[in-house]
Amino acid sequence: MKNLAVILCIAFLSVGVYAQEKIAKIEFKTDVIDYGTIEKGADGVRVFEFTNTGNAPLIISKAKSTCGCTVPDWPKAPIMPGETGEIRVKYDTNRVNPIRKTITVSSNADTPSVALKIKGLVVDPSKTSVLEKKDKSVMEQ
C-alpha cells in the first residue's frame, strides 16, 4: 500500500511539473523601429515581427500605444509554437515633430508585457528654417 501511495504522489508531481513547462514565449526581431527622417504625409506603417519560441500557443490580448497618433494592429488568433506574427504600427505622419512613442504588448507569454518603441522625425519639406535660409544666402555670396 505504501508503494502505491508513493507511485501516485510521484505521478501527480510529474504531471504538475509537465503542465508548468508549457509556456508561450514571444521573441521580437527588434524592439525599436527607427523611422529616420521622413516627410509629412509619408507612409507611417511599420511592422514588428515576432516568433513564438515557446511550446504553448501565444495569445496577444492587447497592444496599446502611449497616444492616439500611433495605432497598433496585432493578430487576434493564437500564434502556435514556432510560428511567426506581426504587429503593425501606424504613426500619423501629418504631425510634424520628433517621434518617440511606446507600444505596450500584453500576452500570455513568460514575459507578459513587452515595450516596443518607434522613433524618428517628421519634417515638412515645404517649410524651411531660418538657419537654412541664412546658410543658403551666405553660400551664394
C-alpha positions in Angstrom: 0.0 0.0 0.0 2.9 2.4 0.8 4.3 1.7 -2.7 1.0 2.6 -4.3 0.9 5.9 -2.4 4.5 6.8 -3.4 3.8 6.0 -7.0 0.7 8.1 -7.0 2.5 11.0 -5.4 5.3 10.8 -8.0 2.7 10.7 -10.8 0.9 13.8 -9.6 4.1 15.7 -9.1 5.4 14.8 -12.6 2.1 15.9 -14.2 2.2 19.2 -12.3 5.8 19.8 -13.4 5.0 18.9 -17.0 2.0 21.3 -17.1 4.2 24.1 -15.8 6.7 23.6 -18.7 4.1 24.5 -21.3 4.5 28.3 -21.8 4.4 30.7 -24.7 7.5 32.9 -25.4 7.4 36.0 -27.6 10.7 36.9 -29.3 10.8 40.1 -31.4 13.4 40.6 -34.2 13.8 44.1 -32.8 12.0 46.1 -30.2 12.9 49.5 -31.7 12.0 50.8 -35.2 13.7 54.0 -36.3 11.7 55.8 -39.0 14.6 58.1 -39.6 13.7 61.5 -41.1 10.5 61.2 -43.2 8.4 63.8 -44.9 5.0 64.9 -43.7 2.3 62.7 -45.1 4.6 59.8 -45.8 3.7 56.1 -45.2 3.6 55.8 -41.4 3.2 52.0 -41.2 6.0 49.8 -39.8 6.0 46.2 -38.7 7.4 44.5 -35.6 8.0 40.8 -36.4 8.0 38.2 -33.7 8.1 34.4 -33.2 6.5 32.2 -30.5 9.6 30.4 -29.3 7.7 28.6 -26.5 5.8 25.4 -26.5 2.3 26.7 -26.0 0.0 28.9 -28.1 0.8 32.6 -27.8 -2.2 34.8 -27.3 -1.8 38.6 -27.6 -4.6 40.2 -25.5 -3.8 43.8 -26.5 -1.3 46.3 -27.9 -1.6 49.8 -26.6 0.1 53.0 -27.6 1.1 56.0 -25.5 -1.1 58.3 -27.6 -3.7 58.3 -30.3 -1.3 59.2 -33.1 0.1 55.7 -33.0 -2.3 52.8 -33.8 -1.1 49.2 -33.3 -2.8 46.2 -35.0 -2.0 42.7 -33.7 -3.0 39.1 -34.6 -6.2 38.1 -32.7 -5.8 34.4 -33.3 -3.3 32.3 -31.2 0.2 32.0 -32.6 1.3 28.4 -32.4 4.8 27.3 -31.2 7.4 28.0 -33.8 5.1 30.3 -35.8 5.7 34.0 -36.6 3.4 37.0 -36.4 3.4 40.8 -36.9 2.3 43.8 -35.0 1.7 46.6 -37.5 2.1 50.1 -36.2 0.7 53.2 -38.0 2.0 56.6 -37.0 0.2 59.7 -38.1 2.8 61.4 -40.2 0.7 64.6 -40.6 2.2 65.6 -37.3 5.5 67.4 -37.9 7.7 66.7 -34.9 10.0 64.1 -33.4 8.6 60.6 -33.0 9.2 59.0 -29.6 6.4 56.5 -28.9 6.0 53.3 -26.9 3.6 50.4 -27.7 3.0 48.0 -24.8 2.1 44.4 -25.9 0.3 42.3 -23.4 0.1 38.5 -23.8 0.2 35.1 -22.1 3.9 34.8 -22.7 6.5 34.2 -20.0 7.2 37.9 -20.2 3.5 39.1 -20.1 4.3 42.8 -21.0 6.8 43.9 -23.7 7.5 47.5 -24.6 8.2 48.3 -28.3 9.4 51.7 -29.4 9.3 53.8 -32.5 11.4 56.9 -33.1 12.2 59.3 -35.9 11.5 62.8 -37.2 8.7 64.0 -39.4 9.6 67.2 -41.4 7.6 69.4 -43.7 9.6 69.9 -46.9 7.5 73.0 -47.8 8.9 74.9 -44.9 12.5 75.9 -44.5 14.1 77.1 -41.3 15.7 80.5 -40.8 19.1 78.7 -40.5 18.7 77.1 -43.9 17.9 80.4 -45.5 20.9 82.1 -43.8 23.3 79.3 -44.8 22.0 79.5 -48.4 22.5 83.3 -48.7 26.0 83.0 -47.2 26.9 80.3 -49.7 25.6 82.3 -52.7 27.8 85.3 -51.9 
